[in-house]
Amino acid sequence: MRSIINMAKILDMKIILEGIEVQEQLDLLAQDNYIKYQGFYFYKPLSEESFLKVLKERL
């Protein structure tokens, strides 16, 4: 994984890591500005209605 992250940095690309489920996973990688995250740690799967509600709250 670190090799892929380093390659993305060299190519000036951002990375999205999927499957972050626990704090320890986030802690391991959270110090890198090139990485964005998604996974159950942040939100469980949402219905369309719930997603739109969350989206409106964040805008």
Distance bins in CASP14 RR format, pairs under 12 A and 6 or more apart:
PFRMAT RR
TARGET T0000
AUTHOR 0000-0000-0000
RMODE 2
METHOD distances of the structure
MODEL  1
1 7 0 0 0 0 0 1 0 0 0 0 0
1 8 0 0 0 0 0 1 0 0 0 0 0
1 15 0 0 0 0 1 0 0 0 0 0 0
1 17 0 0 0 0 1 0 0 0 0 0 0
1 25 0 0 0 0 0 1 0 0 0 0 0
1 28 0 0 0 0 1 0 0 0 0 0 0
1 29 0 0 0 0 1 0 0 0 0 0 0
1 32 0 0 0 0 0 1 0 0 0 0 0
1 35 0 0 0 0 0 1 0 0 0 0 0
2 8 0 0 0 0 0 1 0 0 0 0 0
2 9 0 0 0 0 0 1 0 0 0 0 0
2 15 0 0 0 0 0 1 0 0 0 0 0
2 28 0 0 0 0 0 1 0 0 0 0 0
2 29 0 0 0 0 1 0 0 0 0 0 0
2 32 0 0 0 0 1 0 0 0 0 0 0
2 34 0 0 0 0 0 1 0 0 0 0 0
2 35 0 0 0 0 0 1 0 0 0 0 0
3 9 0 0 0 0 0 1 0 0 0 0 0
3 10 0 0 0 0 0 1 0 0 0 0 0
3 15 0 0 0 0 0 1 0 0 0 0 0
4 10 0 0 0 0 0 1 0 0 0 0 0
4 11 0 0 0 0 0 1 0 0 0 0 0
4 13 0 0 0 0 1 0 0 0 0 0 0
4 15 1 0 0 1 0 0 0 0 0 0 0
4 16 0 0 0 0 0 1 0 0 0 0 0
4 17 0 0 0 0 1 0 0 0 0 0 0
4 29 0 0 0 0 0 1 0 0 0 0 0
4 32 0 0 0 0 0 1 0 0 0 0 0
4 34 0 0 0 0 0 1 0 0 0 0 0
4 35 0 0 0 0 0 1 0 0 0 0 0
5 11 0 0 0 0 0 1 0 0 0 0 0
5 13 0 0 0 0 1 0 0 0 0 0 0
5 14 0 0 0 0 0 1 0 0 0 0 0
5 15 1 0 0 1 0 0 0 0 0 0 0
5 16 0 0 0 0 0 1 0 0 0 0 0
5 17 0 0 0 0 1 0 0 0 0 0 0
5 28 0 0 0 0 0 1 0 0 0 0 0
5 29 0 0 0 0 1 0 0 0 0 0 0
5 31 0 0 0 0 0 1 0 0 0 0 0
5 32 1 0 0 1 0 0 0 0 0 0 0
5 33 0 0 0 0 0 1 0 0 0 0 0
5 34 1 0 0 1 0 0 0 0 0 0 0
5 35 1 0 0 1 0 0 0 0 0 0 0
5 36 0 0 0 0 0 1 0 0 0 0 0
6 13 0 0 0 0 0 1 0 0 0 0 0
6 15 0 0 0 0 0 1 0 0 0 0 0
6 32 0 0 0 0 0 1 0 0 0 0 0
6 34 0 0 0 0 1 0 0 0 0 0 0
6 35 0 0 0 0 0 1 0 0 0 0 0
7 13 0 0 0 0 1 0 0 0 0 0 0
7 15 0 0 0 0 1 0 0 0 0 0 0
7 34 0 0 0 0 0 1 0 0 0 0 0
8 14 1 0 0 1 0 0 0 0 0 0 0
8 15 1 0 1 0 0 0 0 0 0 0 0
8 16 0 0 0 0 0 1 0 0 0 0 0
8 17 0 0 0 0 0 1 0 0 0 0 0
8 32 0 0 0 0 1 0 0 0 0 0 0
8 33 0 0 0 0 0 1 0 0 0 0 0
8 34 1 0 1 0 0 0 0 0 0 0 0
8 35 0 0 0 0 1 0 0 0 0 0 0
8 36 0 0 0 0 0 1 0 0 0 0 0
9 15 0 0 0 0 1 0 0 0 0 0 0
9 32 0 0 0 0 1 0 0 0 0 0 0
9 33 0 0 0 0 1 0 0 0 0 0 0
9 34 1 0 1 0 0 0 0 0 0 0 0
9 35 0 0 0 0 1 0 0 0 0 0 0
10 34 0 0 0 0 0 1 0 0 0 0 0
11 34 0 0 0 0 0 1 0 0 0 0 0
12 33 0 0 0 0 0 1 0 0 0 0 0
12 34 0 0 0 0 1 0 0 0 0 0 0
13 34 1 0 0 1 0 0 0 0 0 0 0
13 35 0 0 0 0 0 1 0 0 0 0 0
13 36 0 0 0 0 0 1 0 0 0 0 0
14 32 0 0 0 0 0 1 0 0 0 0 0
14 33 0 0 0 0 1 0 0 0 0 0 0
14 34 1 0 1 0 0 0 0 0 0 0 0
14 35 1 0 0 1 0 0 0 0 0 0 0
14 36 1 0 0 1 0 0 0 0 0 0 0
14 37 0 0 0 0 0 1 0 0 0 0 0
15 29 0 0 0 0 1 0 0 0 0 0 0
15 32 0 0 0 0 1 0 0 0 0 0 0
15 33 0 0 0 0 0 1 0 0 0 0 0
15 34 1 0 1 0 0 0 0 0 0 0 0
15 35 1 0 1 0 0 0 0 0 0 0 0
15 36 1 0 0 1 0 0 0 0 0 0 0
15 37 0 0 0 0 1 0 0 0 0 0 0
15 38 0 0 0 0 0 1 0 0 0 0 0
16 29 0 0 0 0 0 1 0 0 0 0 0
16 34 0 0 0 0 0 1 0 0 0 0 0
16 35 1 0 0 1 0 0 0 0 0 0 0
16 36 1 0 1 0 0 0 0 0 0 0 0
16 37 1 0 0 1 0 0 0 0 0 0 0
16 38 1 0 0 1 0 0 0 0 0 0 0
16 39 0 0 0 0 0 1 0 0 0 0 0
17 25 0 0 0 0 1 0 0 0 0 0 0
17 26 0 0 0 0 1 0 0 0 0 0 0
17 28 0 0 0 0 0 1 0 0 0 0 0
17 29 1 0 0 1 0 0 0 0 0 0 0
17 30 0 0 0 0 0 1 0 0 0 0 0
17 32 0 0 0 0 1 0 0 0 0 0 0
17 34 0 0 0 0 0 1 0 0 0 0 0
17 35 1 0 1 0 0 0 0 0 0 0 0
17 36 1 0 0 1 0 0 0 0 0 0 0
17 37 1 0 1 0 0 0 0 0 0 0 0
17 38 1 0 0 1 0 0 0 0 0 0 0
17 39 0 0 0 0 1 0 0 0 0 0 0
17 41 0 0 0 0 0 1 0 0 0 0 0
17 42 0 0 0 0 0 1 0 0 0 0 0
18 25 0 0 0 0 0 1 0 0 0 0 0
18 35 0 0 0 0 0 1 0 0 0 0 0
18 36 0 0 0 0 1 0 0 0 0 0 0
18 37 0 0 0 0 1 0 0 0 0 0 0
18 38 1 0 1 0 0 0 0 0 0 0 0
18 39 1 0 0 1 0 0 0 0 0 0 0
18 40 0 0 0 0 0 1 0 0 0 0 0
18 41 0 0 0 0 0 1 0 0 0 0 0
18 42 0 0 0 0 0 1 0 0 0 0 0
19 25 1 0 0 1 0 0 0 0 0 0 0
19 26 0 0 0 0 0 1 0 0 0 0 0
19 29 0 0 0 0 0 1 0 0 0 0 0
19 37 0 0 0 0 1 0 0 0 0 0 0
19 38 1 0 0 1 0 0 0 0 0 0 0
19 39 1 0 1 0 0 0 0 0 0 0 0
19 40 1 0 0 1 0 0 0 0 0 0 0
19 41 1 0 0 1 0 0 0 0 0 0 0
19 42 0 0 0 0 1 0 0 0 0 0 0
19 43 0 0 0 0 0 1 0 0 0 0 0
19 44 0 0 0 0 0 1 0 0 0 0 0
20 26 1 0 1 0 0 0 0 0 0 0 0
20 27 0 0 0 0 0 1 0 0 0 0 0
20 28 0 0 0 0 1 0 0 0 0 0 0
20 29 0 0 0 0 1 0 0 0 0 0 0
20 30 0 0 0 0 1 0 0 0 0 0 0
20 35 0 0 0 0 0 1 0 0 0 0 0
20 36 0 0 0 0 0 1 0 0 0 0 0
20 37 1 0 1 0 0 0 0 0 0 0 0
20 38 1 0 0 1 0 0 0 0 0 0 0
20 39 1 0 1 0 0 0 0 0 0 0 0
20 40 1 0 0 1 0 0 0 0 0 0 0
20 41 1 0 1 0 0 0 0 0 0 0 0
20 42 1 0 0 1 0 0 0 0 0 0 0
20 43 0 0 0 0 0 1 0 0 0 0 0
21 37 0 0 0 0 0 1 0 0 0 0 0
21 38 0 0 0 0 0 1 0 0 0 0 0
21 39 1 0 0 1 0 0 0 0 0 0 0
21 40 1 0 1 0 0 0 0 0 0 0 0
21 41 1 0 1 0 0 0 0 0 0 0 0
21 42 0 0 0 0 1 0 0 0 0 0 0
21 43 0 0 0 0 0 1 0 0 0 0 0
21 44 0 0 0 0 0 1 0 0 0 0 0
22 28 0 0 0 0 0 1 0 0 0 0 0
22 37 0 0 0 0 0 1 0 0 0 0 0
22 39 0 0 0 0 0 1 0 0 0 0 0
22 40 0 0 0 0 1 0 0 0 0 0 0
22 41 1 0 0 1 0 0 0 0 0 0 0
22 42 0 0 0 0 0 1 0 0 0 0 0
23 29 0 0 0 0 0 1 0 0 0 0 0
23 30 0 0 0 0 1 0 0 0 0 0 0
23 37 0 0 0 0 0 1 0 0 0 0 0
23 40 0 0 0 0 0 1 0 0 0 0 0
23 41 1 0 0 1 0 0 0 0 0 0 0
23 42 0 0 0 0 0 1 0 0 0 0 0
24 30 0 0 0 0 0 1 0 0 0 0 0
24 41 0 0 0 0 1 0 0 0 0 0 0
25 35 0 0 0 0 0 1 0 0 0 0 0
25 37 0 0 0 0 1 0 0 0 0 0 0
25 38 0 0 0 0 0 1 0 0 0 0 0
25 39 0 0 0 0 1 0 0 0 0 0 0
25 40 0 0 0 0 0 1 0 0 0 0 0
25 41 1 0 0 1 0 0 0 0 0 0 0
25 42 0 0 0 0 0 1 0 0 0 0 0
26 32 0 0 0 0 0 1 0 0 0 0 0
26 35 0 0 0 0 0 1 0 0 0 0 0
26 36 0 0 0 0 0 1 0 0 0 0 0
26 37 1 0 0 1 0 0 0 0 0 0 0
26 38 0 0 0 0 0 1 0 0 0 0 0
26 39 0 0 0 0 1 0 0 0 0 0 0
26 40 0 0 0 0 0 1 0 0 0 0 0
26 41 1 0 0 1 0 0 0 0 0 0 0
26 42 0 0 0 0 1 0 0 0 0 0 0
27 37 0 0 0 0 0 1 0 0 0 0 0
27 41 0 0 0 0 0 1 0 0 0 0 0
28 35 0 0 0 0 0 1 0 0 0 0 0
28 37 0 0 0 0 0 1 0 0 0 0 0
29 35 1 0 1 0 0 0 0 0 0 0 0
29 36 0 0 0 0 0 1 0 0 0 0 0
29 37 1 0 0 1 0 0 0 0 0 0 0
29 41 0 0 0 0 0 1 0 0 0 0 0
30 36 0 0 0 0 0 1 0 0 0 0 0
30 37 1 0 0 1 0 0 0 0 0 0 0
30 41 0 0 0 0 0 1 0 0 0 0 0
36 42 0 0 0 0 0 1 0 0 0 0 0
37 43 0 0 0 0 0 1 0 0 0 0 0
38 44 0 0 0 0 0 1 0 0 0 0 0
38 45 0 0 0 0 0 1 0 0 0 0 0
39 45 0 0 0 0 1 0 0 0 0 0 0
39 46 0 0 0 0 0 1 0 0 0 0 0
40 46 0 0 0 0 0 1 0 0 0 0 0
42 54 0 0 0 0 0 1 0 0 0 0 0
42 58 0 0 0 0 0 1 0 0 0 0 0
43 50 0 0 0 0 1 0 0 0 0 0 0
43 51 0 0 0 0 1 0 0 0 0 0 0
43 53 0 0 0 0 0 1 0 0 0 0 0
43 54 1 0 0 1 0 0 0 0 0 0 0
43 55 0 0 0 0 0 1 0 0 0 0 0
43 57 0 0 0 0 0 1 0 0 0 0 0
43 58 0 0 0 0 0 1 0 0 0 0 0
44 50 0 0 0 0 1 0 0 0 0 0 0
44 51 0 0 0 0 0 1 0 0 0 0 0
44 54 0 0 0 0 0 1 0 0 0 0 0
45 51 0 0 0 0 1 0 0 0 0 0 0
45 54 0 0 0 0 0 1 0 0 0 0 0
46 52 0 0 0 0 1 0 0 0 0 0 0
46 53 0 0 0 0 1 0 0 0 0 0 0
46 54 1 0 0 1 0 0 0 0 0 0 0
46 55 0 0 0 0 1 0 0 0 0 0 0
47 53 0 0 0 0 1 0 0 0 0 0 0
47 54 0 0 0 0 0 1 0 0 0 0 0
48 54 0 0 0 0 0 1 0 0 0 0 0
48 55 0 0 0 0 0 1 0 0 0 0 0
49 55 0 0 0 0 0 1 0 0 0 0 0
49 56 0 0 0 0 0 1 0 0 0 0 0
50 56 0 0 0 0 0 1 0 0 0 0 0
50 57 0 0 0 0 0 1 0 0 0 0 0
51 57 0 0 0 0 0 1 0 0 0 0 0
51 58 0 0 0 0 0 1 0 0 0 0 0
52 58 0 0 0 0 0 1 0 0 0 0 0
52 59 0 0 0 0 0 1 0 0 0 0 0
53 59 0 0 0 0 0 1 0 0 0 0 0
END
